[in-house]
């Protein structure tokens, strides 16, 4: 164990992640899962490992973080830790890249196939022991618009193209010749792309510029047979507008792995809708993912203690201001 103190922020009542022993070998670990324990842990911590990447406890505990120099999130998204004090100060922010992107891409491909082949309908009929022949769709020649040109898109676009789909990817600015993405369209082009989409996949970071990016106006641009898949953050979609579009038939279906409020409340209409797939923020979680994430943080911690450059450093000011997508 070194002279480093690491505060590990867990969700309330959650057990420590598998692999935390890798961190304990390098530092003094202080666990926290509420405001009081986080404030206490931050009194001496130089490093915060935000395992609970959705927690909003950092802002009220910030005045206790006098020694804090580095925050690492156990996720790709860092929106929960980009409070004003973090963005304005010298604290370094890193995230977990390289663990979740490929699994999320595979999950999206599975959802596309599920919609096209009506697998959820087949399973529902099986439970009812009903033999009802149906015809299904092909994905060959259909079009996916991926909102977000980051790691998930770089894994997903080749998968969808290999399955015969046309893919259009949207980033902050337009560019050509990307090895994985091909042509990248600018955010300003979104309204022109949405009417031709069969599937819209949201994989954007959540910033002030991307909050409610898919709102009622943009949902109205979709053709009635289009499906929406969200594997980014719940706040990227105006959920009330999506619910209205689904009820009116303006959108054929939605697969939502993330929500504005998590867990999704038991009484939310999404749970009861046949054309909606609800999953509990699990699209990137392969068997063994916890140890992979903690192992990545442990390697970065070793680098930090040795004075070596950290991996996956975030442009916190650019991301906070919405300059990246």
Secondary structure by P-SEA (a helix, b strand, c coil): cccbbbbbbbcccccccccaaaaaaccbbbbbccaaaaaaaacccccccccccccccccccccccccccbbbbccccccccccaaaaaccbbbbbbccccaaaaaaaaaaaaaaaaaaaaaaaaaaaacccccccccccccbbbbbccccaaaaacaaaaaaabbbbbbbccccccccccccbbbcccccccccccccbbbbbccccccccccccaaaaaaccccbbbbbcccccccaaaaaaaaaaaccccbbbbcccccccccccccccccccccccccccccccaaaaaaaaaaaaaaaaaaaccccccccaaaaaaacccc
